[in-house]
């Protein structure tokens, strides 16, 4: 999970000399995503923005449309977005998904007082956020019966679920059946309305526990570049980790799921950005590259594309 409001206070690491691989420009042109789009809304999507960070919804609806309307697909914060902003983006032809964390409980959400009883262990990397006890039916009822419908009423084309992958942690094994029930019910909620359901990360768990079958789209974070919270710096993944992430993307695409990739790189590091784009495109995923906060200052002037 990225783009949490607290990430705005994270001091960015000092600029340091990093050994980077040179990426041939031709690699960007040769790789084109071709994951089968299961829904007609996605047929014209060739780029996207993971736009949930600070500044993405600044200004009025027209300002948001100018900022994000050039993207074919945009994920924006489901609670913070207003109906008129969603409508302005959709009039620009952008497919708009509302971000909703279902695997964690966030202190800054308006629904926190209703959900706090379902908190589990605090998440070490993110202050004010706890893993969610989705094994409890009461939490699932709140998310499916109250919170998700509230977001959909704003006119979103669907939902983007985060932290579903919490079930891959050994200490959260008891949450696996509950998460599957939750995603199944959310899929029914959105699909009955002709809308889309995306999630991210945790490919192994989603396949193993029968969650992937409910998804229209899937995002893989940290394919090539990530943010190391312990060392407080951006870091390149190992060759083995990159290859594994690419296999996950290709595997999801073979299931007919629309795939995207998100990497986090040091500001101004053009070589890292190019490498991230090339590796995402080689795995047939739409690329997006930003800082760890997914802030508006790193929004590409021209959408990142493959070929």
C-alpha positions as CSV (number, residue, x, y, z in Angstrom):
1,X,0.0,0.0,0.0
2,X,1.2,3.4,-1.0
3,X,-0.1,7.0,-1.0
4,X,-1.2,7.1,2.6
5,X,-1.6,10.7,3.9
6,X,1.3,10.1,6.4
7,X,3.7,9.5,3.5
8,X,3.6,13.3,2.9
9,X,5.7,13.6,6.1
10,X,8.2,11.0,5.1
11,X,11.5,12.8,4.6
12,X,12.8,11.7,1.2
13,X,16.2,10.0,1.2
14,X,19.3,12.0,0.3
15,X,20.3,11.9,-3.3
16,X,22.8,9.2,-3.6
17,X,24.7,7.7,-6.5
18,X,23.1,4.4,-7.5
19,X,24.4,1.9,-9.9
20,X,21.7,1.7,-12.6
21,X,21.2,-0.4,-15.6
22,X,21.0,1.3,-18.9
23,X,17.8,0.5,-20.8
24,X,17.7,0.5,-24.5
25,X,15.0,2.8,-25.9
26,X,13.8,0.1,-28.2
27,X,12.7,-2.0,-25.2
28,X,10.0,0.6,-24.5
29,X,8.7,0.3,-28.0
30,X,8.8,-3.5,-28.4
31,X,6.7,-4.4,-25.4
32,X,3.0,-3.8,-25.6
33,X,0.5,-5.0,-22.9
34,X,-2.0,-7.5,-24.3
35,X,-3.8,-8.9,-21.2
36,X,-7.3,-9.6,-22.3
37,X,-9.7,-7.0,-21.0
38,X,-12.7,-8.8,-19.5
39,X,-14.9,-5.7,-19.6
40,X,-15.6,-3.3,-22.5
41,X,-14.7,-0.3,-20.3
42,X,-11.1,-1.4,-20.4
43,X,-10.7,-1.9,-24.2
44,X,-9.5,1.6,-24.8
45,X,-7.2,1.8,-21.7
46,X,-3.5,2.2,-22.8
47,X,-2.2,4.2,-19.8
48,X,-3.1,4.9,-16.2
49,X,-2.4,6.9,-13.1
50,X,-2.3,5.7,-9.5
51,X,-3.5,9.0,-8.3
52,X,-4.3,8.6,-4.6
53,X,-1.5,10.8,-3.1
54,X,-1.3,14.4,-1.9
55,X,-2.4,17.0,-4.4
56,X,-4.2,14.8,-6.8
57,X,-7.6,16.1,-5.9
58,X,-6.5,19.7,-5.2
59,X,-8.7,22.5,-6.6
60,X,-12.1,22.2,-8.1
61,X,-13.5,19.5,-10.4
62,X,-12.2,21.3,-13.5
63,X,-8.7,21.4,-12.0
64,X,-8.9,17.6,-11.3
65,X,-10.0,17.0,-14.8
66,X,-7.1,19.0,-16.3
67,X,-4.7,17.1,-14.1
68,X,-6.0,13.5,-14.6
69,X,-8.2,13.7,-17.6
70,X,-5.4,12.9,-20.0
71,X,-5.1,9.4,-18.5
72,X,-7.2,6.5,-19.8
73,X,-7.6,5.1,-16.3
74,X,-7.2,6.8,-12.9
75,X,-7.4,5.4,-9.4
76,X,-8.3,8.2,-6.9
77,X,-9.1,8.1,-3.2
78,X,-12.7,6.8,-2.9
79,X,-13.6,8.7,0.2
80,X,-11.9,12.0,-0.6
81,X,-13.2,12.3,-4.1
82,X,-16.4,14.1,-4.7
83,X,-19.1,13.2,-7.2
84,X,-18.5,16.2,-9.4
85,X,-14.8,15.3,-9.6
86,X,-15.6,11.8,-10.6
87,X,-18.1,13.1,-13.2
88,X,-15.6,15.6,-14.6
89,X,-13.0,12.9,-15.2
90,X,-15.5,10.5,-16.8
91,X,-16.6,13.2,-19.2
92,X,-13.0,13.4,-20.3
93,X,-13.2,9.7,-21.1
94,X,-11.2,8.5,-18.1
95,X,-12.2,5.3,-16.4
96,X,-12.2,6.2,-12.7
97,X,-11.8,3.7,-9.9
98,X,-12.3,4.5,-6.2
99,X,-9.5,3.4,-3.8
100,X,-10.6,1.4,-0.8
101,X,-8.4,-0.4,1.7
102,X,-10.2,-3.6,2.8
103,X,-7.2,-5.3,4.5
104,X,-6.4,-2.5,6.9
105,X,-8.3,0.0,9.1
106,X,-7.1,3.6,8.7
107,X,-7.4,6.1,11.6
108,X,-8.0,9.0,9.2
109,X,-11.2,7.6,7.6
110,X,-14.6,8.9,8.6
111,X,-15.7,5.3,9.1
112,X,-12.9,4.6,11.6
113,X,-15.1,4.9,14.7
114,X,-17.4,2.1,13.3
115,X,-14.4,-0.2,12.4
116,X,-12.0,0.3,15.2
117,X,-13.3,-2.7,17.1
118,X,-12.1,-4.9,14.2
119,X,-8.4,-3.8,14.4
120,X,-5.6,-6.4,14.6
121,X,-1.9,-5.7,14.9
122,X,-0.7,-2.2,13.9
123,X,1.2,-2.0,10.6
124,X,4.8,-1.1,11.5
125,X,5.5,0.9,8.3
126,X,2.4,3.1,8.5
127,X,1.4,5.0,11.6
128,X,-2.3,5.0,12.4
129,X,-3.1,1.9,10.4
130,X,-4.0,-1.6,11.6
131,X,-4.6,-4.8,9.8
132,X,-8.3,-5.7,9.7
133,X,-10.1,-8.7,11.2
134,X,-12.0,-9.6,8.0
135,X,-12.8,-13.0,9.6
136,X,-15.5,-11.1,11.6
137,X,-18.8,-10.9,9.7
138,X,-19.5,-7.4,11.2
139,X,-16.6,-5.9,9.4
140,X,-17.6,-7.5,6.1
141,X,-21.1,-6.1,6.6
142,X,-19.8,-2.6,7.1
143,X,-17.6,-2.7,4.0
144,X,-20.2,-4.4,1.7
145,X,-23.4,-2.9,3.0
146,X,-22.3,0.6,3.9
147,X,-18.9,1.8,2.8
148,X,-18.5,0.4,-0.7
149,X,-22.0,1.5,-1.8
150,X,-21.3,5.0,-0.4
151,X,-18.3,5.2,-2.7
152,X,-20.1,3.8,-5.7
153,X,-22.8,6.4,-5.4
154,X,-20.2,9.0,-6.4
155,X,-20.3,7.6,-9.9
156,X,-17.1,5.6,-9.9
157,X,-16.6,3.0,-12.7
158,X,-15.6,0.5,-10.0
159,X,-13.4,-0.1,-6.9
160,X,-9.7,-0.6,-6.4
161,X,-9.1,-2.7,-3.3
162,X,-5.9,-2.5,-1.4
163,X,-4.3,-4.8,1.2
164,X,-6.2,-7.9,0.2
165,X,-2.7,-9.4,0.3
166,X,-2.6,-9.2,4.1
167,X,-3.7,-12.8,4.0
168,X,-0.3,-13.9,2.7
169,X,1.2,-13.1,6.1
170,X,1.5,-16.2,8.3
171,X,0.0,-14.5,11.3
172,X,-3.1,-13.7,9.3
173,X,-3.9,-17.2,8.1
174,X,-7.2,-17.1,10.0
175,X,-8.3,-14.1,7.8
176,X,-8.2,-16.0,4.5
177,X,-11.7,-17.4,4.4
178,X,-13.1,-14.1,5.5
179,X,-11.2,-12.2,2.8
180,X,-12.4,-14.5,0.1
181,X,-16.0,-14.0,1.3
182,X,-15.5,-10.2,1.4
183,X,-14.0,-10.0,-2.1
184,X,-16.7,-12.3,-3.5
185,X,-19.4,-10.1,-2.1
186,X,-17.8,-6.9,-3.3
187,X,-17.4,-8.4,-6.8
188,X,-21.1,-9.2,-6.8
189,X,-21.9,-5.6,-5.6
190,X,-19.9,-4.0,-8.4
191,X,-20.6,-6.4,-11.2
192,X,-24.4,-6.3,-10.7
193,X,-24.0,-2.5,-11.4
194,X,-21.9,-3.2,-14.5
195,X,-18.7,-1.9,-12.8
196,X,-15.2,-3.0,-12.3
197,X,-13.2,-4.6,-9.4
198,X,-9.4,-4.2,-9.2
199,X,-7.0,-5.3,-6.4
200,X,-3.3,-5.3,-6.0
201,X,-0.4,-7.5,-4.9
202,X,-0.5,-11.0,-3.3
203,X,-0.8,-12.9,-6.6
204,X,0.0,-16.2,-5.0
205,X,-2.6,-15.8,-2.3
206,X,-5.2,-14.6,-4.7
207,X,-4.8,-17.7,-6.9
208,X,-4.5,-20.1,-4.0
209,X,-7.5,-18.9,-2.1
210,X,-9.8,-18.3,-5.1
211,X,-9.8,-14.5,-5.0
212,X,-8.4,-13.8,-8.5
213,X,-11.5,-15.2,-10.2
214,X,-13.5,-12.2,-9.0
215,X,-11.1,-9.5,-10.4
216,X,-11.3,-7.5,-13.6
217,X,-7.9,-5.9,-13.0
218,X,-4.8,-6.4,-10.9
219,X,-1.9,-4.1,-10.0
220,X,1.6,-5.3,-9.0
221,X,3.7,-2.8,-6.9
222,X,7.5,-2.8,-6.6
223,X,8.2,-4.7,-9.8
224,X,11.6,-3.2,-10.4
225,X,12.0,-0.3,-7.9
226,X,10.6,0.0,-4.4
227,X,11.0,2.1,-1.2
228,X,13.0,0.6,1.6
229,X,11.3,1.8,4.8
230,X,14.0,0.5,7.1
231,X,16.8,2.3,5.2
232,X,14.5,5.1,4.1
233,X,15.7,5.1,0.5
234,X,14.6,3.9,-2.9
235,X,16.1,0.6,-3.9
236,X,16.3,-1.7,-6.9
237,X,14.8,-5.1,-6.6
238,X,17.1,-8.1,-7.2
239,X,17.0,-9.7,-10.7
240,X,15.2,-12.7,-9.2
241,X,12.5,-10.6,-7.6
242,X,12.0,-8.7,-10.8
243,X,11.6,-11.9,-12.8
244,X,9.2,-13.2,-10.2
245,X,7.0,-10.1,-10.4
246,X,6.9,-10.3,-14.1
247,X,5.8,-13.9,-14.0
248,X,3.0,-12.9,-11.7
249,X,1.9,-10.2,-14.1
250,X,1.9,-12.6,-17.0
251,X,0.1,-15.2,-15.0
252,X,-2.7,-12.8,-14.1
253,X,-2.9,-11.6,-17.7
254,X,-3.3,-15.2,-18.9
255,X,-6.4,-15.4,-16.6
256,X,-7.9,-12.6,-18.6
257,X,-7.3,-10.0,-15.9
258,X,-6.2,-6.5,-16.9
259,X,-2.7,-5.9,-15.4
260,X,-0.9,-2.8,-14.3
261,X,2.4,-2.2,-12.5
262,X,3.6,0.5,-10.1
263,X,7.2,1.3,-9.3
264,X,8.6,3.8,-6.8
265,X,11.8,5.7,-7.8
266,X,13.9,8.5,-6.6
267,X,12.8,11.9,-8.0
268,X,14.8,12.8,-11.1
269,X,16.2,9.3,-11.7
270,X,15.4,9.0,-15.4
271,X,17.3,5.7,-15.8
272,X,15.3,4.0,-13.0
273,X,12.1,5.3,-14.5
274,X,13.0,4.0,-17.9
275,X,14.0,0.6,-16.5
276,X,10.7,0.3,-14.6
277,X,8.6,1.1,-17.6
278,X,10.6,-1.3,-19.8
279,X,10.2,-4.2,-17.3
280,X,6.5,-3.5,-16.8
281,X,5.9,-3.4,-20.6
282,X,7.9,-6.6,-21.1
283,X,5.5,-8.3,-18.7
284,X,2.6,-6.9,-20.7
285,X,1.4,-4.5,-17.9
286,X,0.6,-0.8,-18.1
287,X,3.4,1.0,-16.2
288,X,3.1,3.8,-13.6
289,X,6.1,5.3,-11.8
290,X,6.0,7.7,-8.9
291,X,7.4,8.5,-5.4
292,X,6.3,6.4,-2.5
293,X,3.5,8.9,-1.6
294,X,2.0,8.8,-5.1
295,X,1.9,12.5,-5.0
296,X,0.8,15.0,-7.7
297,X,4.4,16.4,-8.0
298,X,5.4,13.1,-9.6
299,X,2.4,12.9,-12.0
300,X,3.8,12.3,-15.5
301,X,3.3,15.2,-17.9
302,X,2.7,12.7,-20.6
303,X,1.1,9.3,-19.6
304,X,3.6,6.4,-19.5
305,X,2.9,4.0,-22.4
306,X,4.2,0.8,-23.9
307,X,5.0,1.3,-27.6
